[in-house]
């Protein structure tokens, strides 16, 4: 029997690659829900379908504001959904710091309405897609946070994602929603918005502008693990295929399943800029800026320990270098997506 996947945020920079990965690697049908109002773009979906017209018959677009509860008719139409992947969220840290209240409310309301839907349609698995940022910063030379380390968000975006996780855990325990939480490092990919760091670097290099590299007042430069969105999507698919959700056992002090999804290489902000410049054949002109003193909600270092997911058999299908090279080349050939 053909499976049905409900995917929120399919027009987003990560969601569109999750959609493409499902299309490439399964025969599942996908219901893609979104408003295409914020930074989720409908033409991302039409772009990935250009070379795969057969996908159109397997993708259903449902226009719905996820801050609003689903109608009974919508619920009835989704009762044959097997898996839910809840990706939709506002994700810009700077925006969350500038205007936190509507940002947090948006992300909380999305999760509440999706979990309420799951109570009704009873999927086999509900993936709550989250971030490394819920744990806050870590030491640059550490192995990174393990699953279920202390939650310590530094900014309203991270706090909103931590709130999503807490609500999902409560629905797992109280209502039996088969929740699995994934925490993922910094994503990059083709068609990503130019406000994200990797795309921003490429855009500035293309236009001959100086690249700003965030650092601390003592000169320490921030680090991240970067992962291509198709690799992150492959991890989600591995979980759906091989790691079924466990349910709360009454009377037990237990937890839902949770997996860290990590890129294969840690790089500093400056190293990343230099790698992209080298791939583009450009000279890197940069300046270090003490951004963290002015914006303490931005953490210098993030890190996750991915030993659990690796032990469960997942292997990243593409290296950081190969993924970044292909992304840079694609965006050079498709400059309209750098606007």
Secondary structure, 3 states (H helix, E strand, C coil): CCCEEEEECCCCCCHHHHHHHHHHHCCCEEEEEECCCCCCCHHHHHHHHCCCHHHHHHEEEEECCCCCCCCHHHHHHCCCCCEEEECCCCCCHHHHHHCHHHHHHHHHHHHHHHHHHHHHHCCCEEEEEEEHHHHCCCCCCCCCECCCCCCCCCCHHHHHHHHHHHHHHHHHHHHCCCEEEEEECEEECCCCCCCCHHHHHHHHHHCCCCEEEEECCCCCECEEEEEEHHHHHHHHHHHHHHCCCCCCCCCCCCCCEEEEECCCCEEEHHHHHHHHHHHHCCCCCEEEEEHHHHCCCCCCECCECCHHHHHCCCCCCCCHHHHHHHHHHHHHHCHHHHC
